[in-house]
Amino acid sequence: MSASLPDSLFDTFFQAEAKLFLLAGIRISLSEDGKDLTSLGIFEDSDLAVAHIVAKEDCIVAGLPLIALILEFAGCEFQHMLNVDEGDRVSAGTMLAAIQGPATHLLRTERVILNYLGHMSGIASLTARYVAALKDSRTTLLDTRKTLPGLRYPEKYAVLVGGAKNHRLNLSEMLMVKDNHIDRAGGIALAVAKLRQAYPDHCPPIEVECRTLAEVDEAVAAKVSRIMLDNMDLALMRESLARIPAGIETEASGNVTLENIAEIGAVGPDFVSVGRITHSAPAADLSMRIQPLE
């Protein structure tokens, strides 16, 4: 693996629910393509081929373990060799992997494999750019739940490959108090109190979204786990951070870009969450070159 990426990251991440969602996504991806009538009409079952997956642009590679999973779901007997490691930064023209197997299976799985690897490598590559922009600060980059339906777990895994951390994977991992909750409860203090009353034995960490200094003060008084500084300018963010004690985590969020994230990091929140690293990451340009075996 790459120097900074644990060997076990993929297997550690894709456990239990995460693995079930991943496998379900692969099944759906193969099913929605249907039968490859073109290849079945031209190739014989005995025709073998070799496929080379090649990067057509510089990128960070994410999703290589999915190659074998996708081929297995397609019922393909195959041999494959990885030429790079998960998380490697590669240049255009680099061969990532070679696969040998029945031509009909390789052609049927080609687009599914490239869709996953291209999308995940694109997220990892964009994430790494945001992480690099924060290198001179103490702030940690987080993702959000702004993910494509059904791809939450592959996308958040790709964020880890890119060097950032995951925010909550689902709605049950952290209690996020937003304006709708505050309005319904009648204020931040009442919303937090209702949550602690609802989950008295094992209350998940509570994060409160704050837009003003008054809301920050109220969240501090409620002794929540984390305060999100929502769409604040740098001056308001700096003043808010000065009011939040060390025992409460801080997170900046809203309209964060590559152009301003370093400035936000310099102000000093514990975290900055960025939806763009998943919902706006362009896919890495990869290709699969398939050649028949003599």
KAURSUL-V42010 format. One record per pair of residues at least 24 apart in sequence whose ideal C-beta (glycine too) atoms are under 7 Angstrom apart, sorted by the first residue. I is the first residue (numbers start at 1). J is the second residue. Records with the same first field share a line. If there is no record, write none. Layout:
I = J, J
This chain:
1 = 85, 86, 87
2 = 85, 87, 88
5 = 86, 87, 161
9 = 160
10 = 65, 86
13 = 157, 160
18 = 153
21 = 152, 153
22 = 153, 154
25 = 150, 151
26 = 69, 70, 73
27 = 73
29 = 112
30 = 73, 74, 112
33 = 108, 111, 112
36 = 104, 107, 108
39 = 103, 104, 107, 108
40 = 104
43 = 103, 104
45 = 102, 104
47 = 102, 103, 292
48 = 100, 101, 102, 103, 293
49 = 103, 106, 290, 291, 292, 293
50 = 98, 99, 100, 291, 293
51 = 99, 106, 288, 289, 290
52 = 95, 98, 289
53 = 96, 97, 286, 288
54 = 93, 94, 95, 96, 286, 287, 289
55 = 90, 92, 93, 94, 96, 284, 286
56 = 92, 285, 286, 287
57 = 92, 284, 285
58 = 90, 91, 92
59 = 90, 121, 125, 284
60 = 87, 89, 121, 124, 125, 128, 161, 162
61 = 86, 87, 88, 90, 96, 121
62 = 86, 87, 120, 121, 123, 124, 158, 161
63 = 116, 117, 120, 121
64 = 96, 97
66 = 116, 117
67 = 97, 99, 113
70 = 109, 112, 113
71 = 101, 105, 109
74 = 105, 108, 109
76 = 101, 102, 105, 109
77 = 101
86 = 161
87 = 161
103 = 292
106 = 290
107 = 290
110 = 288
113 = 288
114 = 286, 288
116 = 154
117 = 286
118 = 283, 284, 286
119 = 283
120 = 154, 158
121 = 284, 286
122 = 281, 282, 283, 284
123 = 155, 158, 159, 162, 277, 278, 281
124 = 158, 161, 162
125 = 162, 284
126 = 277, 281
127 = 159, 162, 163, 164, 277
128 = 162, 163
129 = 258
130 = 164, 258, 261, 274, 277
131 = 162, 163, 164
133 = 258, 261, 262
134 = 261, 262, 265
137 = 265, 266
138 = 268
139 = 265, 268, 269, 270, 271, 272
140 = 165, 270, 271
141 = 165, 272, 274
142 = 166, 167, 271, 272, 273
143 = 167, 273, 277, 278
144 = 273, 275
146 = 275, 278, 279
147 = 278
155 = 278
159 = 277, 278
164 = 277
167 = 273
173 = 204
174 = 204, 205, 207
175 = 204, 205, 206, 207
176 = 207
177 = 206, 207, 208, 209
178 = 209
179 = 209
187 = 218
188 = 215, 218, 219, 222
189 = 218, 221, 222
192 = 222, 224
213 = 239, 240, 243
216 = 240, 243, 244
217 = 243
220 = 244, 245, 248
224 = 248
225 = 249
226 = 250, 251
228 = 253
229 = 269
230 = 254
231 = 255
234 = 263, 267
237 = 267
238 = 267
241 = 267, 268, 269
